[in-house]
Amino acid sequence: MATHIVIIGAGPAGVNTVETYRAFDWQSEITVLSAEPHPPYSPPAMVDHFLTGSDAHLWRGVDWPHRMGVDYRSGVTITSIEPSSHRIRTQTSETLDYDQLVIATGSRLYAPLEGAEMPGVYNFKSLSAAESLVKRVKSGEAHTALIVGAGFIGMEIALLLCELGVQVTQIEMLDQVMPAMLDAQTAAFAQKNMRQRGVDVRLNTKARRFTGDGRAEGVELESGLVLRGDILIAATGVRPNLDFLEGSGIAHRWGITVNDHLLTSVPEIYAVGDVIETPDKLTGESFVHAILPNAMEQGRVVGLNLAGIDTRYEGAERMNSLKHLDLPIIAVGLKQGDEVLRTRLGDGYRTLYLQEDRLVGYQLIGDIRAAGALRTLLNRGENIHKIKDRLLEPTFGQGSLAWAAIEGYS
Ligand SMILES: Cc1cc2nc3c(=O)[nH]c(=O)nc-3n(C[C@H](O)[C@H](O)[C@H](O)COP(=O)(O)OP(=O)(O)OC[C@H]3O[C@@H](n4cnc5c(N)ncnc54)[C@H](O)[C@@H]3O)c2cc1C
């Protein structure tokens, strides 16, 4: 039966919901809304876009709405959801009725620092935000930058600004870069590489507030010292976009809570991507995972459920990568276990974390060809005692050898 599906958000989660659904049905009307004035884009490709001028970030093409038979409305912000009347409301008080609703509103900058709301504090969390940052740099007004935070978005910004000729200082309150994903050794490697690029990375350096009178001018540290930069950037984390939930009855904690079909607590309303909390595949712990492969998979699951194909979500993965260093880095799963296997490969490393003979995490620097095979092993969660020594062989992960090893033991 044809229905009207409304999707709030045109990031990877919303886009993949549509593409999956359209594989099964072209009768239903689909409306996709985005608060931003852009065609659908992929945030991980923004750095390449600004470095090369390519349209890599417009990954599905500007004709995507037409090809998908979608009524695409950009620059429309949803401010409330009224489930009793199956209606949503925009910032201009227009209303739109839905039969099925998908919340795919992603996440935004989380900067729990006094003064972070002031003009003059930039971020890179959306294409619009990144454009205004890069515009400031390209105008020639900013020769120095101060970045608060060395998580993966902060690292991407630092590398981009270096390439654009800006002298970058980056502060991180913890004792390593990318603390959420990288183990200490991989982090030290990444940091050394950043320093070689000219980024002044300062660890154990905690920001207290942005200073300035109406416009941010510097960052005061816990030590009392004030650091300045022509451009000040917050890269302190992300939080789900869910302001519009008030009064809707949709349950949420830090992110929206969903069941194993990614349905919210309200019938006919699904939620996907960075805006939801989902159980971790490895630990079962529920939190906002905020990475692209999870957003894509969740979009796929909801697209199938909307099409009437009953599909459970198996849980989220943890992974991250940095490709703009001299050597690529991939970190997947946990960064601890009861056994650590490590080998040097060329200029890089392969580190594996095992728990009771099961692969629970790995970090690759340089030669990342084993990533696919290791991911398969990790997701299978089976006992790998018989093959674990082979996982350190340089050739493991290359073509048929890896698959022979995996298939051979199962
Ligand atoms: C610089 C950068 C680099 C990244 N690199 C990687 C990487 O290398 N690997 C990786 O796995 N992940 C990476 N990520 C994370 C990844 O981009 C996100 O996990 C992914 O984009 C989440 O998709 P989403 O569709 O849930 O949300 P988003 O991509 O955030 O899209 C949200 C959409 O909702 C819209 N929206 C929000 N609020 C409203 C509203 N009230 N009304 C209407 N529309 C609204 C927005 O305009 C947007 O269209 C990166 C993110 C950034 C910012």
The ligand as a Gaussian input file, in Angstrom:
#p B3LYP/6-31G(d) Opt

LIG

0 1
 C       34.792000      16.004000       9.438000
 C       34.172000      14.645000       9.649000
 C       34.874000      13.506000       9.294000
 C       34.327000      12.257000       9.497000
 N       35.054000      11.163000       9.130000
 C       34.551000       9.938000       9.339000
 C       35.275000       8.780000       8.915000
 O       36.409000       8.877000       8.408000
 N       34.718000       7.551000       9.108000
 C       33.482000       7.425000       9.687000
 O       33.012000       6.301000       9.835000
 N       32.770000       8.491000      10.095000
 C       33.257000       9.747000       9.936000
 N       32.534000      10.842000      10.328000
 C       31.222000      10.632000      10.993000
 C       30.127000      10.440000       9.954000
 O       30.152000      11.522000       9.066000
 C       28.770000      10.364000      10.654000
 O       28.757000       9.221000      11.481000
 C       27.629000      10.264000       9.640000
 O       27.604000      11.397000       8.799000
 C       26.291000      10.140000      10.358000
 O       25.269000      10.160000       9.410000
 P       23.804000      10.677000       9.768000
 O       23.021000      10.551000       8.519000
 O       23.323000      10.012000      10.999000
 O       23.984000      12.220000      10.177000
 P       24.567000      13.474000       9.432000
 O       25.534000      13.100000       8.384000
 O       25.021000      14.388000      10.516000
 O       23.291000      14.124000       8.718000
 C       22.266000      14.721000       9.466000
 C       21.257000      15.392000       8.552000
 O       20.169000      15.859000       9.339000
 C       19.866000      17.205000       9.009000
 N       19.208000      17.814000      10.179000
 C       19.675000      17.929000      11.442000
 N       18.749000      18.490000      12.252000
 C       17.668000      18.717000      11.474000
 C       16.370000      19.264000      11.718000
 N       15.984000      19.678000      12.941000
 N       15.508000      19.375000      10.672000
 C       15.851000      18.953000       9.430000
 N       17.060000      18.410000       9.156000
 C       17.942000      18.289000      10.164000
 C       21.196000      17.784000       8.618000
 O       21.029000      18.965000       7.854000
 C       21.768000      16.612000       7.803000
 O       21.185000      16.604000       6.515000
 C       33.046000      12.126000      10.112000
 C       32.325000      13.273000      10.471000
 C       32.876000      14.522000      10.248000
 C       32.101000      15.749000      10.651000

